[in-house]
Amino acid sequence: MDRTAPLDRAALLAALNQVADPKTGKGLSDAGLVKGLILAPGRAGFMLEVPAADAALYAPVRTAAEQLLSTLPGVAKAQVVLTSEAPSAPPAPGVTRVRKGARIAHDPGAQAGPPAEAERPAHVKRVIAVASGKGGVGKSTISVNLATALARQGLRVGLLDADVYGPSAPRMLGVDGEPGFGPEKKLIPLEAWGLKVMSIGFLVDEGAPMIWRGPMASSAVRQMVHDVAWGSEAEPLDVLVVDLPPGTGDIQLTLVQKLKLDGVVIVSTPQEIALIDARRAAAMFLKTATPILGVVENMAYFADASGARVPIFGEGGAKAEAVKLGVPLLGEIPLDVALRQACDDGKPVSAAAPESPAAQVFAQIAKALS
C-alpha cells in the first residue's frame, strides 16, 4: 500500500461502512459511530462511542475498524479508541437536561487535527509530554524519574515543569536558583542530576500562590517553551520531557497548539476514578493528532513484608485502558516509601538509587521510549 497517498475523508468514511454495527446492522459511518475523525499525514483515527453496557460487544468492532484503517492507502498508523459512558438517570420534574456531548459554543481552535503552528523549541530533537486527566496520580514523580532515567542512558535531556499552579520539579530535583539570560536573551535552564530544568518554581517562592487567569498562565508556559536555551547547534537536546498540569484546559491546549509533541505518556492509578480522567486526557490528545506512546500505572501495588503484591487501589485498570487505546502498558510503578522519600529529599530514585525496584521500572520505561 502507498503510505504517502493523501487521505480522502469521504473515501475513508465509506470504507468504514464495511465494518457493521452489531446492533443496527448498518456500517459504522451510516450508524453515526465514527466520532472525532482525525486525518493527518500517515495517520487516521476516530472515537467509537457506545453505551457502557455495550463495551464488550463493540471491542471486536474496534479491532476490526482499526485493522481496516491500517490497510487503507496513506495510513501508516491507525488508532480507534473505544469509549463508553454510563446511562444517566432521568431528569427531575421540570428540569431540562442538556444532552451529553452537545456543542456549547463553536471554537475553531478546538477542531480535530494537528495544529499548524506547533513547533519544537530550537535545538531540541524530540518532545515527550507526560499527562494525566487528574491530579494526585504521581504524574510529576513519573516525569522527573523518566527524565533522569533517560539521562542515565547517555541522552541529553531537558525537563519542563509546565504545571504553573503546582510546580514540583525544584523540590523533587533538589535544585533552587534563578535562571539567568544568555547572549540571545534566552533563559538559561538550571541543571540537576544530568538534566536541564525549567520551572515557574524557580521564579516564585515555594509557598507563593499562582493567582493567574488562564491567559497569563498560558503566556508563562509559552515563554518557558520557546524563550529558553534548551540546547545549541553543537549540543542539541535529545529529548525534552514536559510535565503537564492535570486536566484538559487552557495550558494543555496552549502546549498542544504551540509545542510540537512527538508523543504523550498517560499516567493513571488503577482505580476507576482516576481512569475516567485519564480517558479524557487521551481523548484530547487523540483529537489533536498527538501520538499516545503508552500508559504508566502508578501506585500499582504495595509489596508487603513477604514481598506479596497488595493492590491497594485496585488491579489491572491502566492495563485495560492501554489495551483499549491500542498502546503499550509501559510500566507499573509500586507504591514505595523509598520513592516518596526520594522525591521529598530532592534525590530522584532513578538517579540516586538506580538498583531499587521503582528505578528499574523507570529504566524499563525510558528504554521503551528512547
N, C-alpha and C positions, 0 to 999 in steps of 0.2 A: 504494500500500500504506500501511496505517496503521502508522507507525513508533512510535507511542506505545502500541500494544496490549501487554498483558502477555505475556511469553514463557511458553509451556507446554512443560515438559521432555518429556513423553510425546509431544506432537504434533511437537516438533522431531525427536526420535529417529525417529518414524515417517516423517517427511518425508525424513530422511537415507537411509532404505531405498530411496528412488527412485534413489540412486546405487549401482551394482552393484560389488561386489568382483570384480575381474577374475580372481582365482584360484579363488574358490568359487562365483561367480555369485549369492551372497546379497547383500542390501542391506548397507550399511556397518554399521548398528546390529546387525543379526542376526549379522553376521560378527565382531562384537566389536572392530571397528576404531575406534570412537569413544571416545577416551580423554580424561580430564580435561575433560569438558564444562563450559563456563562460560556462565552466563546472567546477564547484568547489564542494567540499563536501556539499551535500544537496542543491545546488543552480544551476540553469540553466537560461540563458538569452541570448538575442540577440537584434540587432537593425533591425527594419523593415523600410528600407529607400525607400521612394516613392516621386514622384514629388509633389510639394506643392499643385497643383490643385487637387490632388487625396487624400489629407489628410483625408477628411471626409469619403471618400469611404472606406479607409482602417482602420478607427477607430474600427469598429466591428471585423475586421480581427485580429487586435492586441489583442483585448479582447479574441477572440476565441483561438488564439495561446497561450496566457498566461494561459488560463484555461486548455488547453490540456497539456502544460508542467507541470502544478501543479498536474496532475493525474499520471504522469509517475513515475515508481519506482526510488527511490533515490532522488527525487526532493521535498524538503520541502519548498523551496522558488523559485518562478518563476518570471521573470521580462522581459517584452518585451517593448522596447522603440520605439515608432513611430516617425521617424524623416523625415523631408522633406526639399527640397531646391527649390528655385525659378528657373525657366528656365533662362539660360543666353542668352545674345544677341549674334548673330553670330559674329565671329572674323572679324576684318578689313582685306581688301585685302592684301595678302602677309604675314599675321600673322598666325602662327600655335599655336593653343591653347593646353596647357597641360590639359588633362581631369581631372575634379574634382575627388579627391579620388585616383588618380594614385599614386602608390608607388614611392617615390623619392629615397629611399635607404633602404635596409633591415637592421633592427635594432633588434637584438634578445631581447634587454631589453624592447622593446615596444610591445611584444606579449601579447595577452589577457590572463588573468588568475591572480590569487593571487600570488605575489612574494614570493618565498620560503624562502628568507632570512629576511622577515619582522618580527619584534618582538616588543612587548611593552617594554617601559622602566621598569627597576626594580621597584617593589613595586607600580605598577600602575594597577588598575583593569580594567579600560575602557579608550578608547581614542576616542574622538569625534572631527572631523575636521569641520571647518566652511569655506566654499569655495564660490567663485564666479568666473565666467569667465571674469568679467570686474571690473575695479577699479571704485571707487566713488559711489558704491551702498550701502555703510554703513556696509560692512562685519565686520570690526573691532568693530564698535559700537555694532553689534549683538553679537560678540564673547565675549566682555568684560561684557556686561549685561547678557548674558546667563550664563557665569561663575559665576557671583555674585548671580544670581537668584538660581543657583544650590547650591551654598554655603549657601544661606538663608534656604534651605531645610534641612540643617544639614549634607550635604555631605562634605568630604574633597576634595577640588577642586584645580587644578592647571591650569594656563593659559600660553601657549607657544605662544609668538608672533613670528611667523615664517616669517613674512614679513620683510626680512632683508633690503630691499631697502627703505621701508617706515614704520619703526616701530612706532606704535602709542600707544601701551599699557601703556608706562610710563606716558605720558601726560593724557590719559583717566582715569588712576587709581590714578593720583597724587602721584606717587612714583618715587623716584630717589635714586641712590646709586650705589655702585659697589659690585657685588656678591663676597662673599668670598669662600674659599675652605674648605671642610670638611675633616675628618680624612681619607677618602678613595680617596682623591684627586679629589672629585667631586664638582662642583659648587653648592653653597647653594643659592636657589632662594630667591628673596626678597618677602616680604609679604605685602599685602594691601587688605583691605575690605574682609578679610577671605580667600584670595587666595594666593597660592604660584605662583609667577610670574617670568618668564624668558623672556628677550627680548634683542636683539642686541643693543637696545636703551640704555641699562644700561652700555654698554661698549664704546659707542662713544658719542660725543657731539650731542645735538639735531639738530643742523644745519649742521652737517658734512655730506657730500655726501658719499654714499657707492659705491665707484668706483671699483666694483668687477666683475670679469668674473664669468660665471656660476659655474665652479668647486669650486671656493673659497666660493661663496655663499652657495652652496650645502654642503660643508665641515662644514661651520659655523652652518648650520641647524642640521646636524648630531650630532655635539657636544652638541648643546642645547637640543637635544632629549635624548641622552644616557649618556652624561657626567654631568648630573645634578641630584642632590639628591632630586628627587621629593617626595619620601616617604621613609618609613622604614618598616622593618618587623613588628614592633609593631604598626605603624600607616601608613598603605598603603594609597595611594591616591585613592579615589573612582572613580574619573574621571579627565582626562586631556583634556582640551579644547584647540584645536590647531587653531590659526588664520592663515590661509594660505594666501599667497600673491595672487593677481589676476592672472588669466591666467592658462595655462596648460604646463608650461615649465620645466626647469631643477629642480627647487626647489620642485615643486609639484611631479614630478616623483621620486626625491630622497626620499621625505617623504613617498610616497606610497610604494616604494621598501624597505625602511628601517624601517618604523614605521607601526606596525600592527594596522590598524584602525578598530574600531568596527562599524563605520558608519560615514557618512558625511551629513551635513546640507547645502543645496544650498540656497544662498541668491541672490535675484534679486529685482529690482524695477519693476513696472507694465509695463513699456514701452518696446516696441519690441526690440529696440537696445540693451537693457540690457539682454533681454531674449535670444537673439541669442547667446551671450557668455555664458549664464547660461546653455544652451543646450550643448555647447562644454564641459564645466566642467562636466556636468552629464555624457556625453558620455565617458570621460576619466575615471571616477570612475567606470562606468559600465564595461569598458574593463579590469579593474584591479580587478574585482570582489569585489569592495568595496560597502557595502550596503548604499543606499541613504535613510536616515532616514526621510527626508521630505524637504519641501521648505518653506522659510520665505520670505514674501513680505515686503520689507522696503519702506518707503515713500509712503505707500499705499494710503493715503489721507490726506487732511488737514481739520481740523474741524474749521469752521468759527465761528463768534460771536454767531450765533444762535445754534451752535452745529451740523449743517448740514455738511455732508461729501462732500468735494470738491476733486475729483480725478485729481489732477494736472498732474500726469504723466500717466494717463490712468487708466483703471479699469479691474480687473479680469485676467490680463495676467499671473501672477505667479500661480494663482489657476488653470488655464487651463493647465499650464505646469505640475503641480503636478498631475493632472488627467492623462495626457499623460504618465508620469513616473510611475503611479500606486502607488504614495506615498501620505501621507497627506500634506495638507497645514497647517503648524504648527502654523502660526500666521501672522497677518497683523499689522505692526508697523506704527503708524501715523507719518506724518511729523510734528514734535513738537519742538517748540523753546526751551522748558524746557529740552528736551532730548539732543539737541545740546549744550545748555549751560552747562549741567551737564558733558558732555564729555570734553568740554574745561576747566572746573573748576577742573577736576580730581575727580569728585564725581559721579560715575556711578548711574544712576537713579534707577536701580533695588535695590540698597542698600540704597541710600540716600533719595529716595522718593518712597518707595515701594507701596504707595497707588495711585500713579499717573497712568493715563491710559496706558502709554507706559510700565511702570513697571509691570502692571497687565498682559499685553500680554507676557512679558518676563517670568513671573512666570508660565503662562499657558504653554509656550514652554518648560520650564525647567521640569515641571511636566510630560509632554508627553515624555521627553527624559530620565527621571531619572529611 
